[in-house]
């Protein structure tokens, strides 16, 4: 019983420290910046400029906005945009392409805190864009070509608050801070459970056993066996849980900054059990296209993985 209590307390302490002292300040700054740019109309101009260029990849103006949200806010931020697309008449084919792009890109709630751990932000962002575009294109022109491309009367106006004076700016910042706090606190339960599971697996020797069994095959293809633990955590518990495990491994010396950057392509994205569950909650039609979207996202993640392995 003492061992179980010690595991829970250690996991809880690590989760709270990571959420409140790493995730929260980063998200406050990034969300405030994003919401101010949104309120000033800067994002509207970016979306309008990029939408015609990205249309051949199956992305609409709102799809471009979803890309900005996943890269600079959090993996859950595009849910509202996907819901908006569904309600405003976007076709199933465009929905699938947008969902695939979102699932293939690097989510900000993991990327920005991991910069403090040594993650190369420039490379990660560039390859995130490449992977997202690849995912959208192969989904729209390949995996989702059998879906309906008929669109309703589209309304791609972005409705958001404006910041025309000091009071408006302060209101936007306060709301962004509250949103960041909600994200950070909401991440604590998953972080605690994931870290408890990880520490329990380590203490029981299960991780060491699995590593010994898989190490020869992984070494043969030049993959570090230390990636087994964060990979299992990521695909079961999500990107935030993986971030907590990677932070622990870096502190203990069982992982390196080089390994973190080389593995970012297949570790930092929302194509995992919690991520897919949250994204398909956007609406009935969004949930209906998750299979072709997941296949397209897999291709995009493969492109990102190759890029990180070659360039990191």
C-alpha positions in Angstrom: 0.0 0.0 0.0 2.9 2.4 0.7 4.2 1.8 -2.8 0.9 2.7 -4.4 0.5 5.8 -2.2 4.1 6.9 -3.1 3.3 6.4 -6.8 0.1 8.5 -6.6 1.8 11.3 -4.7 4.8 11.5 -7.1 2.5 11.4 -10.1 0.2 14.1 -8.7 3.1 16.4 -7.8 4.7 16.1 -11.3 1.3 16.6 -13.0 0.4 19.7 -11.0 3.9 21.2 -11.5 3.8 20.6 -15.3 0.3 21.9 -15.7 0.6 25.0 -13.5 4.3 26.0 -13.9 4.9 25.0 -17.6 1.6 24.6 -19.5 -0.4 27.5 -17.9 2.1 30.4 -18.4 2.8 29.3 -22.0 -0.9 29.0 -22.8 -1.7 32.4 -21.2 0.8 34.2 -23.4 0.0 32.3 -26.7 -3.8 32.4 -26.2 -3.7 36.2 -25.4 -1.6 36.8 -28.5 -3.9 34.7 -30.7 -7.1 36.3 -29.4 -5.7 39.8 -29.8 -4.7 39.0 -33.4 -8.1 37.6 -33.9 -9.8 40.6 -32.4 -7.7 43.0 -34.5 -8.7 41.2 -37.7 -5.2 40.0 -38.5 -6.2 36.4 -38.6 -9.1 37.2 -40.9 -6.7 38.7 -43.4 -4.4 35.7 -43.2 -7.3 33.3 -43.7 -8.6 35.3 -46.7 -5.1 35.4 -48.3 -4.4 31.7 -47.8 -7.8 30.2 -48.5 -7.6 30.4 -52.4 -4.1 29.0 -52.4 -5.0 26.0 -50.2 -8.3 25.3 -51.9 -6.8 22.6 -54.2 -5.8 20.6 -51.0 -9.5 20.5 -50.0 -9.3 23.3 -47.5 -11.8 26.2 -47.2 -11.3 29.5 -45.3 -12.6 27.9 -42.1 -10.2 25.0 -42.7 -7.3 27.4 -42.7 -8.5 28.9 -39.5 -8.6 25.4 -37.9 -5.0 25.0 -38.9 -4.0 28.2 -37.1 -6.0 27.0 -34.1 -4.3 23.6 -33.8 -0.8 25.1 -34.2 -1.2 28.1 -31.9 -4.0 27.4 -29.4 -4.7 23.7 -28.6 -5.8 20.4 -30.1 -9.4 21.0 -28.9 -9.7 24.5 -30.4 -10.6 23.4 -33.9 -13.7 21.6 -32.5 -15.7 24.9 -32.6 -14.5 25.5 -36.2 -15.5 22.0 -37.3 -18.9 22.4 -35.8 -19.2 25.8 -37.6 -18.2 24.1 -40.9 -20.8 21.4 -40.5 -23.6 23.8 -39.6 -22.8 26.2 -42.4 -23.0 23.7 -45.2 -19.4 22.4 -45.8 -19.4 19.2 -47.8 -18.5 15.8 -46.2 -15.4 15.7 -48.4 -14.2 19.1 -47.2 -15.0 18.1 -43.6 -12.9 14.9 -44.0 -10.0 16.9 -45.4 -10.1 19.5 -42.6 -10.4 16.8 -39.9 -7.4 14.9 -41.4 -5.3 18.0 -41.5 -6.1 18.8 -37.8 -5.3 15.2 -36.7 -2.0 15.3 -38.5 -0.7 18.6 -37.2 1.3 19.4 -34.1 -1.0 20.7 -31.3 0.1 23.9 -29.5 -0.8 22.6 -26.0 2.1 20.1 -26.3 4.4 22.0 -28.6 4.8 25.3 -26.7 5.5 23.7 -23.2 8.0 21.3 -24.9 10.0 24.2 -26.3 11.2 24.6 -22.7 12.3 20.9 -22.9 14.4 21.6 -26.0 11.9 21.0 -28.8 12.9 22.8 -32.1 9.8 25.1 -32.6 10.7 26.3 -36.1 11.2 22.8 -37.5 8.2 21.4 -35.7 5.9 24.1 -37.0 7.2 23.9 -40.6 6.8 20.1 -40.7 3.4 20.4 -39.0 2.2 22.6 -41.9 3.7 20.1 -44.5 2.1 17.1 -42.7 -1.3 18.9 -42.5 -1.4 19.8 -46.1 -0.3 16.3 -47.2 -3.1 14.8 -45.0 -5.7 17.2 -46.3 -4.7 16.6 -50.0 -4.6 12.8 -49.8 -7.9 12.7 -48.0 -9.7 15.0 -50.3 -8.4 13.5 -53.5 -8.0 9.9 -52.3 -9.5 8.4 -49.1 -12.6 10.7 -49.2 -13.2 10.9 -52.9 -16.3 8.8 -52.5 -17.9 11.2 -50.1 -20.3 14.0 -51.2 -18.7 17.2 -52.4 -22.0 19.0 -52.6 -21.8 22.2 -50.5 -24.7 24.2 -49.0 -24.8 28.0 -49.0 -21.4 28.6 -47.3 -20.9 31.3 -44.8 -17.2 31.6 -43.8 -17.4 34.7 -41.8 -15.4 34.5 -38.6 -17.4 35.8 -35.7 -15.3 37.0 -32.8 -14.8 39.8 -30.3 -13.1 43.1 -31.4 -10.5 45.1 -29.5 -11.0 48.7 -30.5 -10.0 50.3 -27.2 -8.1 49.6 -24.0 -11.1 48.1 -22.4 -11.7 45.8 -25.3 -8.0 44.7 -25.3 -8.2 44.0 -21.5 -11.4 42.0 -22.0 -9.8 39.8 -24.7 -6.7 39.2 -22.5 -8.8 38.3 -19.5 -10.9 35.9 -21.5 -7.8 34.3 -23.0 -6.3 33.9 -19.5 -9.5 32.2 -18.3 -9.4 29.9 -21.3 -5.7 29.0 -20.7 -6.5 28.3 -17.0 -9.3 26.0 -18.1 -7.0 24.1 -20.5 -4.2 23.8 -17.9 -6.5 22.6 -15.0 -8.4 20.3 -17.4 -5.2 18.6 -18.3 -4.4 17.7 -14.7 -6.6 14.6 -14.3 -5.3 13.0 -17.5 -1.7 13.9 -16.5 -2.1 12.3 -13.1 -3.7 9.1 -14.4 -1.1 8.7 -17.2 1.8 9.3 -14.8 0.3 6.9 -12.2 0.0 4.3 -14.9 3.6 4.9 -16.2 5.1 4.8 -12.7 3.2 1.7 -11.9 4.4 0.0 -15.1 7.9 1.0 -14.3 7.8 -0.2 -10.7 6.3 -3.5 -11.7 9.0 -4.1 -14.3 6.6 -4.3 -17.2 8.3 -1.5 -19.1 11.7 -3.1 -18.7 10.3 -6.4 -19.9 8.6 -4.9 -23.0 11.8 -2.9 -23.8 13.9 -6.0 -23.6 11.5 -7.9 -25.9 11.3 -5.1 -28.5 14.8 -3.7 -28.3 16.5 -5.9 -30.9 13.9 -5.2 -33.5 13.8 -1.5 -32.8 17.6 -1.2 -32.8 17.7 -3.0 -36.1 15.7 -0.2 -37.7 17.6 2.5 -35.8 14.8 3.4 -33.3 15.7 4.1 -29.7 13.9 1.5 -27.4 13.4 4.3 -24.9 10.6 5.6 -27.1 8.4 2.7 -26.2 7.1 4.3 -23.0 6.2 7.8 -24.4 4.7 6.2 -27.5 2.4 3.9 -25.4 1.5 6.9 -23.2 0.8 9.1 -26.2 -1.6 6.9 -28.1 -3.5 5.8 -25.0 -3.4 8.9 -22.9 -2.9 11.7 -25.4 -0.3 14.4 -26.2 -0.4 16.1 -22.8 0.1 12.8 -21.0 3.1 12.0 -23.3 4.5 15.5 -22.6 4.5 14.6 -18.8 6.2 11.3 -19.4 8.8 12.9 -21.7 9.5 15.6 -19.1 10.1 12.9 -16.5 12.4 11.0 -18.9 14.5 14.1 -19.7 14.9 14.9 -16.0 16.0 11.3 -15.3 18.4 11.2 -18.3 16.6 8.3 -20.0 15.7 10.6 -23.0 17.7 13.3 -24.8 16.8 16.5 -26.6 17.9 14.9 -29.8 15.6 11.9 -29.3 12.7 14.4 -28.5 13.2 16.3 -31.8 13.6 13.1 -33.9 10.4 11.6 -32.5 8.3 14.7 -32.6 6.7 13.8 -35.9 4.9 10.7 -34.5 4.5 11.8 -30.9 3.0 15.3 -31.2 -0.4 15.3 -33.0 -4.0 14.6 -31.9 -4.4 11.2 -33.7 -4.8 9.3 -30.4 -7.7 7.9 -28.4 -8.5 11.1 -26.4 -7.8 13.4 -29.3 -10.0 11.6 -31.8 -12.8 11.4 -29.2 -12.7 15.2 -28.6 -12.5 16.1 -32.3 -15.4 13.9 -33.5 -17.6 15.4 -30.8 -17.8 18.4 -33.2 -20.9 17.0 -34.9 -22.7 14.1 -36.5 -21.2 14.6 -40.0 -17.7 15.2 -38.6 -17.9 11.9 -36.7 -19.1 10.2 -39.8 -16.0 11.0 -41.8 -13.4 10.1 -39.2 -12.2 6.9 -40.9 -11.0 8.4 -44.2 -9.7 11.4 -42.2 -7.7 9.1 -39.9 -6.2 7.3 -42.9 -5.2 10.7 -44.5 -3.8 11.9 -41.2 -1.7 8.8 -40.9 -0.1 9.7 -44.3 0.6 13.2 -43.1 2.1 12.0 -39.8 4.3 9.6 -41.8 5.6 12.6 -43.8 6.2 14.6 -40.6 8.0 11.5 -39.0 10.3 11.2 -42.0 11.0 15.0 -41.9 12.0 15.0 -38.3 14.1 11.9 -38.6 16.1 13.4 -41.5 16.3 17.1 -40.4 16.4 17.0 -36.5 
